[in-house]
Amino acid sequence: MPRSRRPQQGDKSARMCKRIFQHALGTGIIALLLSRTPGVPKQVPVWHLYVPKLVTTLRQGYGLDDLRSDLIAGLTVSIVALPLSMALAIASGASPAVGLHTAIIAGFLISLLGGSRVQIGGPTAAFIPVVFGVIATYGYDGLVMATLMAAVMLILAGLMRLGTMVRYMPQPVITGFTAGIGVSIFSSQIKDLFGLDIATLPAEFFARWETYFAHFDSINPAAAGLALCTLALLIALRRYRPKWPAFLIAVVLATLATLLLKLPVETIVSHFGPIPREFPLPHLPTFDLARMRELLPSAFTIAFLGGVESLLSAVVSDGMIDGRHRSNCELVAQGVANGASALIGGLPATGAIVRTATNVRAGARSPIAGMAHAVFILIFVVIAAPLANQVPLPAMAALLLIVAWNMSEIERIRQLMRSPVGDRMVLIVTFILTVTVDLTVAVEVGVVLAAFLFMYRMSEIVALESHVDLVERDVDDFNTAPRTDQRPSLPEGVEAYRVSGPLFFAVANRIDDVLRAFGRPPRVFILRLRQVPMIDASGATAIGNLVARCRRDGIALIFTGLQPQPARILSDMGVVADGTTLRYAEDFAHALSMLAEADPQTTQASAS
């Protein structure tokens, strides 16, 4: 029988606060409930939430072995970042040197001040359409001004603790604009891919393709052949030697081929001039209120992309190292890094998911790896910059085609296209608007559509509950006091959670944190879903990630009381009971009777 306990004063206060919160909202919002009664959280100093992860990591202990691992990881990431930073700058309409400078200053500051342990920052492909459009319309000074304004927005967002709210972006919107950016990058590289003789390339999608067709008779066979060979080499390396630095190998071989065969193709030095070895000095642009008003939408887009992509990258790295980032600290660091990058004439920067994943796989243990990666790039600029002058532009275009393909997220799109019709509509509309109109418009329309879709779904739900905060709290690394939550009596190695209410995009991210609540992972985890009447694509994606993590960690997972709509959506999106990792039970009692089948050790422990 479960043990009972006397009500405590803190429990009464917690219940009273929840009732007041529910009444203030007017209508209930989803709640992810533990099968425990949460206590009143301890108030922590605000400044704890803005202490960089570098400080907390060093406080936990840092030795020579850690330093050696971080230096190796930093060198590995710098090898990936070198050609990529130059290619992203070229695609954005800037010089390759600007991309290198951005990777150095922004990459160093993001790791130094950020709230993620292994985040790697720098220029990313997500900014290409926005940066290209700003430079084409307002010139490079306009980009510097927009980046400075975005930096201020990011710092304010972090200080206002909006970091956790950024994580509530619907998955179809994120996938839609990310895939749209991939298509935009692809369409921007046709000129260099085929060596077309085009003086000025329009920023608009349809105008750009009209220009391509009008100049397709000027194709350069040498450029096209070199680009296609580089592309084939990149694909082969990624398939057969995935651990090799494919980007660097392909760029080096393409450069050697250009020099040895004397190919008539454009190179970095012939198009942009030599890469300078000197680091640019900071300088402020001329402030003009009228120009600032014109640049405000672009600045907002840069800030939005910087915030969303950095936090997405931090979430991915958390899953790889089983860590937890501080989102508001990360936003402040992103703002400082973007401001510093703008002052030296650099590009907008944010957390780079691929480079961060490379950092983790290379054995990074602290933010020192990211700082080392920036230092290694600086050493390259000072010592070996002339070697990069002969890099052919068609090879860089081939590299960016791989980047565009990675951003398209074909598998995620296929998965979301099996989701409900409303989510599919949000995905498609966001994608089309990103490609054909503007990223800012696409995100605005996508979020509004998702909100209306949510309201429509909520109108069909009769019984609603709200028992927890609408916005999740940030994390205090300085407070190491144990959790005060209680749980009912369960066999050793068994834990249970209960979800109450619709599992939609605004709370799906909390499913990712479920297993982190335990000091030691359980052998059997019971997820009670009877009170979940509806689930959307984001919720199903989070459930799928939970199943994958349990399968990886050897945890038996049991779903109880699964309702028809969630069962259908999960089945359509590939989450089905397999009898080993995942099982379905009619109710909680049935789940307890299945413990022996799920994990015999639990029965032996309870019997003893």
C-alpha positions as CSV (number, residue, x, y, z in Angstrom):
1,M,0.0,0.0,0.0
2,P,1.3,3.5,-0.7
3,R,2.5,5.3,2.3
4,S,0.5,8.4,3.3
5,R,1.9,11.5,4.9
6,R,0.5,14.4,6.8
7,P,-0.1,17.6,4.8
8,Q,2.6,20.2,5.3
9,Q,2.2,23.9,5.4
10,G,4.4,24.2,2.2
11,D,2.0,21.9,0.4
12,K,-1.0,24.0,1.3
13,S,0.8,27.1,0.1
14,A,1.7,25.4,-3.1
15,R,-1.9,24.3,-3.7
16,M,-3.2,27.8,-2.9
17,C,-0.8,29.4,-5.4
18,K,-1.8,27.0,-8.1
19,R,-5.5,27.8,-7.6
20,I,-4.8,31.5,-7.8
21,F,-2.7,30.9,-10.9
22,Q,-5.5,28.9,-12.5
23,H,-8.1,31.4,-11.7
24,A,-6.0,34.3,-13.1
25,L,-5.7,32.4,-16.4
26,G,-9.4,32.0,-16.7
27,T,-8.9,28.7,-18.5
28,G,-6.6,25.8,-17.7
29,I,-3.4,25.2,-19.5
30,I,-1.6,21.8,-19.9
31,A,0.3,20.5,-16.8
32,L,2.9,17.8,-16.7
33,L,2.4,16.3,-13.3
34,L,4.6,14.0,-11.3
35,S,2.9,11.4,-9.3
36,R,4.4,13.4,-6.5
37,T,3.3,16.6,-4.8
38,P,5.9,19.3,-5.5
39,G,7.1,21.4,-2.7
40,V,7.7,25.1,-2.7
41,P,10.9,25.8,-4.7
42,K,13.7,27.6,-2.8
43,Q,14.2,31.2,-3.9
44,V,17.7,31.5,-5.5
45,P,19.7,34.6,-6.2
46,V,19.0,35.9,-9.7
47,W,22.7,36.3,-10.5
48,H,23.2,32.6,-10.2
49,L,21.3,32.1,-13.4
50,Y,23.7,34.3,-15.3
51,V,27.0,32.8,-14.2
52,P,28.7,31.2,-17.2
53,K,29.0,27.5,-17.4
54,L,32.8,27.9,-17.6
55,V,32.7,29.1,-14.0
56,T,30.5,26.3,-12.7
57,T,32.5,23.7,-14.7
58,L,35.8,24.8,-13.2
59,R,34.3,24.8,-9.7
60,Q,33.4,21.2,-10.1
61,G,37.1,20.3,-10.7
62,Y,39.3,20.6,-13.8
63,G,42.5,18.8,-14.5
64,L,45.2,18.2,-17.1
65,D,43.2,15.3,-18.6
66,D,40.3,17.6,-19.1
67,L,42.4,20.3,-20.7
68,R,44.0,17.8,-23.1
69,S,40.5,16.5,-24.1
70,D,39.3,20.1,-24.6
71,L,42.3,21.1,-26.7
72,I,41.9,18.0,-29.0
73,A,38.2,18.7,-29.4
74,G,38.9,22.4,-30.1
75,L,41.4,21.5,-32.8
76,T,38.9,19.1,-34.3
77,V,36.1,21.6,-34.4
78,S,38.4,24.3,-35.9
79,I,39.2,22.0,-38.8
80,V,35.5,21.8,-39.5
81,A,34.8,25.5,-38.9
82,L,37.7,26.9,-41.1
83,P,36.2,26.2,-44.5
84,L,32.6,26.4,-43.3
85,S,33.1,30.0,-41.9
86,M,34.5,31.2,-45.2
87,A,31.8,29.5,-47.2
88,L,29.0,30.9,-45.1
89,A,30.5,34.4,-45.4
90,I,30.7,34.1,-49.2
91,A,27.1,32.9,-49.4
92,S,26.0,35.8,-47.2
93,G,27.5,38.3,-49.6
94,A,30.5,39.1,-47.5
95,S,34.2,38.3,-47.8
96,P,35.7,35.1,-46.4
97,A,37.8,37.0,-43.9
98,V,34.6,38.3,-42.3
99,G,33.5,34.7,-41.6
100,L,36.8,33.8,-40.0
101,H,36.8,36.9,-37.8
102,T,33.2,36.1,-36.7
103,A,34.2,32.6,-35.8
104,I,37.1,33.8,-33.8
105,I,35.5,36.6,-31.7
106,A,31.9,35.3,-31.4
107,G,33.0,31.7,-31.0
108,F,35.3,32.7,-28.1
109,L,32.8,34.9,-26.3
110,I,29.9,32.4,-26.7
111,S,32.0,29.7,-25.0
112,L,33.4,32.1,-22.4
113,L,30.1,33.6,-21.3
114,G,27.5,31.1,-22.4
115,G,25.2,28.9,-20.4
116,S,26.0,25.7,-22.3
117,R,29.0,23.4,-21.4
118,V,29.9,22.4,-25.0
119,Q,28.3,25.0,-27.2
120,I,30.3,26.1,-30.3
121,G,29.3,29.4,-31.7
122,G,30.0,31.2,-35.0
123,P,28.4,32.1,-38.3
124,T,25.6,29.7,-39.3
125,A,23.6,28.9,-42.4
126,A,20.4,30.1,-40.9
127,F,21.5,33.7,-41.2
128,I,22.4,33.5,-44.9
129,P,19.1,34.7,-46.5
130,V,18.6,37.5,-43.9
131,V,22.2,38.8,-44.1
132,F,22.3,38.6,-47.9
133,G,19.0,40.6,-48.1
134,V,20.2,43.3,-45.6
135,I,23.6,43.7,-47.4
136,A,21.8,44.0,-50.8
137,T,19.3,46.5,-49.5
138,Y,21.2,48.6,-46.9
139,G,24.8,47.8,-47.5
140,Y,27.3,46.3,-45.1
141,D,27.0,49.2,-42.7
142,G,23.3,48.4,-42.5
143,L,24.2,44.8,-41.5
144,V,26.5,46.1,-38.7
145,M,23.7,48.3,-37.4
146,A,21.1,45.5,-37.5
147,T,23.5,43.1,-35.8
148,L,24.1,45.6,-33.0
149,M,20.4,46.1,-32.5
150,A,19.9,42.3,-32.5
151,A,22.6,42.0,-29.8
152,V,20.8,44.5,-27.6
153,M,17.5,42.5,-28.1
154,L,19.2,39.2,-27.1
155,I,20.7,40.7,-24.0
156,L,17.4,42.2,-23.0
157,A,15.6,38.9,-23.7
158,G,18.0,37.1,-21.4
159,L,17.7,39.7,-18.6
160,M,13.9,39.5,-18.9
161,R,14.2,35.7,-18.6
162,L,12.6,34.9,-21.9
163,G,15.0,32.1,-22.7
164,T,12.8,29.3,-21.5
165,M,9.9,30.8,-23.6
166,V,11.9,30.5,-26.8
167,R,11.8,26.7,-26.4
168,Y,8.0,26.7,-26.8
169,M,8.3,27.3,-30.5
170,P,6.1,24.7,-32.4
171,Q,8.1,22.0,-34.1
172,P,6.3,22.4,-37.5
173,V,7.3,26.1,-37.5
174,I,10.9,25.3,-36.7
175,T,11.1,22.6,-39.3
176,G,9.3,24.7,-41.9
177,F,11.6,27.8,-41.7
178,T,14.7,25.6,-41.3
179,A,13.9,23.7,-44.5
180,G,13.0,26.9,-46.2
181,I,16.4,28.4,-45.4
182,G,18.0,25.2,-46.8
183,V,16.2,25.9,-50.1
184,S,17.3,29.5,-50.1
185,I,20.9,28.5,-49.6
186,F,20.7,26.1,-52.5
187,S,19.2,28.8,-54.8
188,S,22.0,31.2,-53.8
189,Q,24.8,28.9,-54.9
190,I,23.8,28.2,-58.5
191,K,26.0,31.2,-59.8
192,D,29.2,29.9,-58.2
193,L,28.3,26.2,-58.8
194,F,28.2,26.7,-62.6
195,G,30.5,29.7,-62.8
196,L,27.7,31.9,-64.3
197,D,28.7,35.4,-65.5
198,I,26.3,37.5,-63.2
199,A,27.4,40.8,-61.9
200,T,24.7,41.3,-59.3
201,L,22.5,38.5,-57.9
202,P,19.0,39.6,-56.7
203,A,18.0,38.6,-53.2
204,E,14.4,37.6,-54.1
205,F,13.8,33.9,-54.9
206,F,11.9,34.2,-58.2
207,A,14.0,37.2,-59.4
208,R,17.1,35.2,-58.7
209,W,16.0,32.2,-60.8
210,E,14.9,34.5,-63.6
211,T,18.5,35.8,-63.6
212,Y,19.9,32.3,-63.6
213,F,17.9,31.3,-66.7
214,A,18.8,34.5,-68.4
215,H,22.5,33.9,-68.0
216,F,22.7,30.1,-68.2
217,D,24.4,30.3,-71.6
218,S,27.5,31.7,-69.7
219,I,28.1,28.5,-67.9
220,N,31.7,27.7,-67.1
221,P,32.4,23.9,-67.8
222,A,35.5,23.9,-65.6
223,A,33.6,25.4,-62.7
224,A,30.7,23.1,-63.1
225,G,33.0,20.0,-63.3
226,L,35.1,21.1,-60.3
227,A,31.9,21.7,-58.2
228,L,30.3,18.4,-59.2
229,C,33.6,16.5,-58.4
230,T,33.8,18.2,-55.0
231,L,30.2,17.4,-54.3
232,A,30.7,13.8,-55.2
233,L,33.8,13.6,-52.9
234,L,31.9,15.2,-50.0
235,I,29.1,12.7,-50.4
236,A,31.5,9.7,-50.6
237,L,33.5,10.9,-47.5
238,R,30.3,11.4,-45.5
239,R,29.1,7.9,-46.4
240,Y,32.3,5.8,-46.2
241,R,34.5,7.9,-43.8
242,P,32.1,9.9,-41.7
243,K,34.7,10.6,-39.0
244,W,37.1,12.3,-41.5
245,P,37.0,16.2,-41.8
246,A,35.2,16.0,-45.2
247,F,34.9,19.8,-45.7
248,L,38.6,20.4,-45.2
249,I,39.7,17.5,-47.3
250,A,37.4,18.4,-50.2
251,V,38.4,22.1,-50.2
252,V,42.2,21.2,-50.0
253,L,41.9,18.7,-52.9
254,A,39.8,21.1,-55.0
255,T,42.4,23.9,-54.4
256,L,45.2,21.6,-55.5
257,A,43.3,20.5,-58.6
258,T,42.7,24.2,-59.5
259,L,46.4,25.1,-59.1
260,L,47.9,22.0,-60.8
261,L,45.4,21.9,-63.7
262,K,45.3,25.7,-64.0
263,L,41.5,25.7,-64.1
264,P,39.9,28.9,-65.3
265,V,37.6,29.3,-62.2
266,E,37.2,32.1,-59.7
267,T,39.1,31.9,-56.4
268,I,38.9,33.8,-53.2
269,V,41.8,36.0,-54.1
270,S,40.5,36.8,-57.6
271,H,37.0,37.7,-56.4
272,F,37.6,39.1,-52.9
273,G,41.3,39.9,-52.7
274,P,43.8,38.4,-50.3
275,I,42.7,37.4,-46.8
276,P,44.3,39.9,-44.4
277,R,46.4,38.6,-41.5
278,E,45.6,41.6,-39.3
279,F,42.7,41.4,-37.0
280,P,40.2,44.4,-37.5
281,L,39.9,47.0,-34.8
282,P,36.5,47.7,-33.2
283,H,34.6,50.7,-34.7
284,L,31.1,52.0,-34.2
285,P,28.8,52.7,-37.2
286,T,27.0,56.0,-37.7
287,F,23.7,55.9,-35.8
288,D,20.7,57.2,-37.7
289,L,17.2,56.8,-36.2
290,A,15.5,56.7,-39.6
291,R,17.8,53.9,-40.7
292,M,17.4,52.1,-37.4
293,R,13.6,52.1,-37.9
294,E,14.1,50.6,-41.3
295,L,16.4,47.9,-40.0
296,L,14.2,47.0,-37.0
297,P,12.5,44.0,-38.7
298,S,15.8,42.6,-39.9
299,A,17.3,43.1,-36.4
300,F,14.4,41.3,-34.9
301,T,14.8,38.4,-37.3
302,I,18.6,38.2,-36.5
303,A,17.8,38.2,-32.8
304,F,15.1,35.6,-33.2
305,L,17.2,33.2,-35.2
306,G,20.2,33.7,-32.9
307,G,18.1,32.9,-29.9
308,V,16.2,30.0,-31.3
309,E,19.1,28.3,-33.0
310,S,21.5,28.7,-30.0
311,L,18.9,27.2,-27.6
312,L,18.1,24.4,-30.0
313,S,21.8,23.6,-30.3
314,A,22.1,23.7,-26.5
315,V,19.2,21.3,-26.1
316,V,20.9,18.9,-28.6
317,S,24.2,19.1,-26.7
318,D,22.3,18.5,-23.4
319,G,21.0,15.3,-24.8
320,M,24.4,14.2,-25.9
321,I,26.2,14.8,-22.6
322,D,23.2,14.4,-20.3
323,G,23.6,18.0,-19.1
324,R,21.4,21.0,-18.6
325,H,22.1,24.5,-20.0
326,R,20.9,27.9,-18.7
327,S,18.9,29.4,-21.4
328,N,18.9,33.0,-20.2
329,C,22.6,33.1,-19.6
330,E,23.0,31.7,-23.1
331,L,20.9,34.5,-24.6
332,V,23.0,37.2,-22.8
333,A,26.2,35.6,-24.1
334,Q,24.8,35.5,-27.6
335,G,24.0,39.2,-27.4
336,V,27.5,40.1,-26.1
337,A,29.1,37.9,-28.8
338,N,27.0,39.5,-31.6
339,G,27.7,43.0,-30.4
340,A,31.4,42.3,-30.4
341,S,31.2,40.7,-33.8
342,A,29.4,43.7,-35.2
343,L,32.0,46.1,-33.8
344,I,34.8,44.4,-35.8
345,G,32.6,44.2,-38.9
346,G,31.7,40.6,-38.5
347,L,28.5,38.6,-39.2
348,P,25.7,37.6,-36.9
349,A,26.6,34.5,-34.9
350,T,24.8,31.8,-32.9
351,G,25.2,28.3,-31.6
352,A,26.1,25.9,-34.4
353,I,24.4,22.5,-34.0
354,V,26.7,20.5,-36.3
355,R,29.9,22.0,-34.9
356,T,28.6,21.5,-31.3
357,A,27.9,17.9,-32.1
358,T,31.4,17.5,-33.5
359,N,32.8,19.1,-30.4
360,V,30.9,16.5,-28.2
361,R,32.0,13.6,-30.3
362,A,35.6,14.8,-30.2
363,G,35.6,14.5,-26.4
364,A,34.9,18.1,-25.2
365,R,34.4,18.4,-21.4
366,S,34.0,22.2,-20.8
367,P,33.6,25.6,-22.6
368,I,37.4,25.7,-22.9
369,A,37.1,23.5,-26.0
370,G,35.0,26.2,-27.7
371,M,37.5,28.9,-26.7
372,A,40.3,26.7,-28.0
373,H,38.6,26.3,-31.3
374,A,38.5,30.1,-31.7
375,V,42.2,30.4,-30.8
376,F,43.1,27.7,-33.4
377,I,41.2,29.6,-36.1
378,L,43.1,32.8,-35.1
379,I,46.4,31.0,-35.4
380,F,45.4,29.9,-38.9
381,V,44.5,33.5,-39.9
382,V,47.8,34.8,-38.6
383,I,50.1,32.1,-40.0
384,A,48.4,30.4,-43.0
385,A,45.9,32.9,-44.4
386,P,47.7,33.0,-47.9
387,L,47.0,29.3,-48.3
388,A,43.3,30.0,-48.3
389,N,43.5,32.7,-51.1
390,Q,43.5,30.0,-53.8
391,V,40.4,28.2,-52.7
392,P,38.0,28.0,-55.7
393,L,34.5,29.3,-55.3
394,P,32.8,26.3,-57.0
395,A,34.2,24.1,-54.3
396,M,32.8,26.4,-51.6
397,A,29.4,26.3,-53.4
398,A,29.5,22.5,-53.3
399,L,30.2,22.6,-49.6
400,L,27.2,24.9,-49.1
401,L,25.0,22.5,-51.0
402,I,25.7,19.8,-48.4
403,V,24.9,22.4,-45.7
404,A,21.6,23.2,-47.4
405,W,20.7,19.5,-47.6
406,N,21.5,19.0,-43.9
407,M,19.2,21.9,-43.1
408,S,16.3,20.5,-45.2
409,E,15.7,17.8,-42.5
410,I,14.0,15.5,-45.0
411,E,13.4,12.7,-42.4
412,R,11.8,15.2,-39.9
413,I,9.6,16.5,-42.7
414,R,8.5,13.0,-43.6
415,Q,7.7,12.4,-40.0
416,L,5.7,15.6,-39.6
417,M,3.8,15.0,-42.8
418,R,2.2,12.0,-41.0
419,S,1.0,14.3,-38.3
420,P,-2.5,15.9,-38.1
421,V,-3.6,18.0,-41.0
422,G,-3.3,21.3,-39.0
423,D,0.3,20.7,-38.2
424,R,1.0,19.8,-41.8
425,M,-0.6,23.1,-42.9
426,V,1.6,25.0,-40.5
427,L,4.8,23.3,-41.8
428,I,3.9,23.9,-45.5
429,V,2.9,27.5,-45.1
430,T,6.0,28.4,-43.0
431,F,8.2,26.6,-45.6
432,I,6.7,28.4,-48.6
433,L,6.7,31.8,-47.0
434,T,10.4,31.4,-45.9
435,V,11.4,30.6,-49.5
436,T,9.3,33.1,-51.4
437,V,8.6,36.0,-49.1
438,D,10.6,36.6,-45.9
439,L,11.7,34.7,-42.9
440,T,10.1,37.2,-40.5
441,V,6.8,36.9,-42.2
442,A,7.0,33.1,-42.3
443,V,7.7,32.8,-38.5
444,E,4.9,35.3,-37.6
445,V,2.4,33.5,-39.8
446,G,3.5,30.1,-38.7
447,V,3.2,30.9,-35.0
448,V,-0.2,32.6,-35.4
449,L,-1.5,29.5,-37.4
450,A,-0.2,27.2,-34.7
451,A,-1.9,29.3,-32.0
452,F,-5.2,29.3,-33.8
453,L,-4.8,25.5,-34.3
454,F,-4.2,25.1,-30.7
455,M,-7.2,27.1,-29.7
456,Y,-9.4,25.1,-32.0
457,R,-8.1,21.9,-30.5
458,M,-8.5,23.2,-27.0
459,S,-12.1,24.2,-27.8
460,E,-12.9,20.5,-28.2
461,I,-11.5,19.5,-24.8
462,V,-14.0,19.6,-22.0
463,A,-12.0,18.8,-18.9
464,L,-8.9,20.9,-18.4
465,E,-6.4,21.1,-15.4
466,S,-3.6,23.4,-14.6
467,H,-1.4,22.6,-11.6
468,V,2.1,23.8,-12.5
469,D,3.8,27.0,-13.7
470,L,3.0,28.0,-17.3
471,V,6.7,28.9,-17.9
472,E,9.3,26.5,-16.6
473,R,12.0,27.8,-14.3
474,D,15.7,28.3,-15.1
475,V,18.3,26.2,-13.4
476,D,20.6,27.2,-10.5
477,D,23.9,25.3,-10.5
478,F,24.8,26.7,-7.1
479,N,21.8,25.1,-5.3
480,T,22.7,21.5,-4.8
481,A,20.0,20.8,-2.2
482,P,18.1,17.5,-2.8
483,R,14.6,17.7,-4.3
484,T,11.8,17.7,-1.7
485,D,9.3,15.8,-3.9
486,Q,7.8,12.6,-2.6
487,R,6.7,9.6,-4.6
488,P,4.3,6.7,-3.8
489,S,5.8,3.4,-2.7
490,L,7.1,1.6,-5.7
491,P,9.5,-1.3,-6.1
492,E,13.2,-0.4,-6.2
493,G,14.2,0.8,-9.6
494,V,10.7,1.8,-10.7
495,E,9.5,5.4,-11.2
496,A,6.2,6.8,-12.4
497,Y,5.1,10.1,-13.8
498,R,1.6,11.3,-14.8
499,V,0.8,13.7,-17.6
500,S,-2.5,15.7,-17.3
501,G,-4.0,17.7,-20.2
502,P,-3.2,18.0,-23.9
503,L,0.4,17.3,-24.7
504,F,1.1,20.0,-27.3
505,F,4.0,22.1,-28.5
506,A,4.2,24.5,-25.5
507,V,4.9,21.7,-23.0
508,A,6.4,19.0,-25.2
509,N,10.0,20.0,-24.2
510,R,9.2,19.0,-20.5
511,I,9.0,15.4,-21.6
512,D,12.8,15.7,-22.4
513,D,13.5,16.6,-18.8
514,V,11.5,13.7,-17.2
515,L,14.4,11.2,-16.8
516,R,16.8,14.0,-15.7
517,A,14.7,14.4,-12.5
518,F,16.1,11.2,-11.1
519,G,19.5,11.0,-9.5
520,R,19.9,7.5,-10.9
521,P,18.0,6.3,-14.0
522,P,15.3,3.8,-13.2
523,R,15.1,0.3,-14.6
524,V,11.4,0.7,-15.3
525,F,9.6,3.9,-16.1
526,I,5.8,4.2,-16.1
527,L,4.3,7.1,-17.9
528,R,0.6,7.6,-17.0
529,L,-1.3,9.1,-20.0
530,R,-5.0,8.5,-19.2
531,Q,-5.5,12.2,-18.7
532,V,-4.0,13.2,-22.0
533,P,-6.9,13.6,-24.5
534,M,-4.9,15.1,-27.3
535,I,-1.3,15.1,-28.6
536,D,0.2,17.1,-31.5
537,A,3.3,16.6,-33.6
538,S,5.6,18.3,-31.1
539,G,4.3,16.1,-28.3
540,A,4.6,13.0,-30.4
541,T,8.2,14.0,-31.3
542,A,9.0,14.4,-27.6
543,I,7.5,11.0,-26.7
544,G,9.5,9.4,-29.6
545,N,12.7,11.0,-28.2
546,L,11.9,9.6,-24.7
547,V,11.4,6.1,-26.2
548,A,14.7,6.4,-28.0
549,R,16.5,7.5,-24.9
550,C,15.0,4.6,-22.9
551,R,16.0,2.2,-25.6
552,R,19.6,3.6,-25.5
553,D,19.8,3.5,-21.7
554,G,18.2,0.1,-21.3
555,I,15.1,1.4,-19.5
556,A,11.8,-0.5,-19.8
557,L,9.0,2.0,-20.6
558,I,5.3,1.4,-19.9
559,F,2.5,3.7,-21.1
560,T,-0.8,3.4,-19.2
561,G,-4.3,4.5,-20.2
562,L,-3.4,5.7,-23.7
563,Q,-6.4,7.5,-25.2
564,P,-7.5,6.9,-28.9
565,Q,-6.3,10.2,-30.3
566,P,-2.8,10.1,-28.8
567,A,-2.5,6.4,-29.7
568,R,-3.4,7.0,-33.3
569,I,-1.0,10.0,-33.6
570,L,1.9,8.1,-32.0
571,S,1.3,5.1,-34.3
572,D,1.2,7.3,-37.4
573,M,4.5,8.9,-36.4
574,G,6.2,5.6,-35.7
575,V,6.0,5.3,-31.9
576,V,4.5,1.8,-31.3
577,A,4.8,-0.8,-28.5
578,D,7.6,-3.4,-29.3
579,G,7.2,-5.6,-26.3
580,T,10.8,-4.9,-25.1
581,T,11.5,-1.2,-24.6
582,L,7.9,0.0,-24.8
583,R,4.7,-1.7,-23.5
584,Y,1.1,-0.5,-23.2
585,A,-1.0,-1.1,-20.1
586,E,-4.7,-0.5,-19.5
587,D,-4.2,1.2,-16.2
588,F,-1.6,1.8,-13.4
589,A,-2.5,-1.5,-11.7
590,H,-2.0,-3.4,-14.9
591,A,1.4,-1.7,-15.3
592,L,2.4,-2.8,-11.8
593,S,1.5,-6.4,-12.7
594,M,3.7,-6.1,-15.8
595,L,6.8,-5.2,-13.8
596,A,8.1,-8.8,-13.7
597,E,7.8,-9.0,-17.5
598,A,9.5,-5.7,-18.0
599,D,12.3,-6.2,-15.5
600,P,12.6,-9.3,-13.3
601,Q,14.9,-7.5,-10.9
602,T,12.1,-5.3,-9.7
603,T,10.1,-8.3,-8.5
604,Q,13.1,-9.8,-6.7
605,A,13.8,-6.5,-5.0
606,S,10.2,-6.0,-3.9
607,A,10.0,-9.7,-2.6
608,S,13.2,-9.3,-0.6
